[in-house]
Amino acid sequence: MYSKKIAAMLKKNTGVGDRVKVLSAGTEFQGTIMPRPLGGDSSILVIKLDNGYNIGIRPESIELLEKSPPKPALPPNGEEKVKGGIAILGCGGTIASKIEYKTGAVYPSITPRELRLAFPALKRWNVHSRRIFSLLSEDMSAYHWRLLADAIEEEIKSGSEGVVVMHGTDTMTYTAAAMSFMLQNLPAPVVFVGAQRSADRPSSENEMNMLNAVFSASQNLGEVAVCMHATTNDDYCHLHRGTRVRKMHTSRRDAFHSIGSQPLFAVDYRTDRFEALAECRKRNDSGLVAKKEMNDNVALIYAHPNIKPKFISKLDDYDGVVLVGTGLGHVPVNAFDDKNVHGIIKPLRELIDSGIPVVMSSQCISGRICLRIYSTGRLLMDAGVIGDGADWTPEAAYVKLCWALGQTKDTKEIEKLMMTDIAGEMTRRSALGEF
C-alpha cells in the first residue's frame, strides 16, 4: 500500500488503473497509476507514462483525469464456451508470467482468463481463451509444437476467425516457423505474441503487444506471424512473417526484426492502423492443409575455427544436420591440403552418403547462401550439402528439416522439400533495402 500521504491525495475515488495528472517538484506528469512494488519507499507514486515506461515520483498533488474502465466479468467456472471470434491460446512465457518477489524470478502463472481480465480493451473483440500448456519457451520441444498445432487446427475448424498464441520470446521464432510448415494454406491468421518484460515489471509491453496481436488476428491475413513492439516506445507493433523473424536483443522491447525482408504490417489497434509493408498471403477458403509430423532428431551445429572432424563423425546418431556456416555457407574443408588444417569435408560426406541430409545456413544475419563462388562451397556442394541459393534463417532451416524428415525418409524428396519455398522461408531475390 502507498503511504498515508499519498492515500490522502488519491482520496476514495482514485486508485490503481486510473489516469492522473501529478505535480512533482514543479513538473507535471500524466500517466496511469500502477500498483506499488513490494518493498521500497511507500511515499513514491508509480505511474506508467504514455510512452509505456514506469516512473516513481514524490507527488505534491494528484488530479484524476480518467477512471479506469471496469474489468469484464467472466463466468466463475472457467471460460465461455463460444464459437467463432478470436481464440487466445496460452503456452506460457513472460507475457503470461508473474514475479516471485523474494528471488526476483519470473515464472509462468497467469492464465489466459486472467489476462483477459487484466486487459479490459479485449472487450472490443469476441474472444475466447484456453491454456494449452504453461512453460518457459526454452523448455519446449517438438512434442509441444504438435500439441499447439492440434489446438490451432481445432480452433480454425470450429470456426475461429483468428488465433493468437501467447508464447515466450526465447524460442518463439522456432515455434512460429514450425506452425508455418505444419499448418499450410491457412484460412485465418495465426499470430504469436510475447513480452520482453512481465506485467508487473516497469515498462512491460505485454498489453500493447497483446491487443495488437488480437487486432491483427481479426484482419485479412492467411499466414503465421509474430506481433511485437516495433520501437522502444508504445507507438505501434510490427507483424513479422513466422519464418523470417529473429530475436535480435536479449531485453529490448523492439527485439524482434524481420530478416531479409520487410515486416508484413505496421499495427496499432488504437487507430485501426493495419498498414501493409510487404506482400502476404490472404485468408482463403480452399481448405487448411495440416502436415504435422515432425522428426526432432536433428542437430543444429555452428561451425567454428578448430571444429573437430571426430565431432562431425559422431553426428551419425542424428537423422539430419543443419550446419550454421560462416559467410556464404562455409566450414573448414582444407581446400588446399594444408597439413595443419583439419577439414570436416570427409565426415560430412560420410554422413550424407549414409543417408543423413546436411543443410547449410549462415551465421551472417542477412544474405544468401552461395556455394558456387569459393572452393569451399564447391566441395560442400559436391559432397551433397543442401542449401545453395537459400536465404533462410538458422531457426527456419532447422525447423524445416525437422518437418521435411517428418514427411519422408527419401533423401531426394527431402532435398526437394528443403529447396521449395513453402511458407516464405526463402525469398526470390535479395533487396538492398532489406539489410
Beta strands, then each sheet from edge to edge (+ up, - down):
strand 1: 19-24
strand 2: 27-33
strand 3: 45-48
strand 4: 54-57
strand 5: 61-66
strand 6: 86-90
strand 7: 97-100
strand 8: 105-108
strand 9: 127-131
strand 10: 162-166
strand 11: 183-184
strand 12: 190-193
strand 13: 224-229
strand 14: 237-241
strand 15: 245-247
strand 16: 256-258
strand 17: 265-268
strand 18: 273-276
strand 19: 289-290
strand 20: 298-302
strand 21: 320-325
strand 22: 358-362
sheet 1: 4+ 3- 2+ 1- 5+
sheet 2: 9+ 6+ 10+ 12+ 13+ 14- 17+ 18-
sheet 3: 7+ 8-
sheet 4: 11+ 19-
sheet 5: 15+ 16-
sheet 6: 20+ 21+ 22+
end
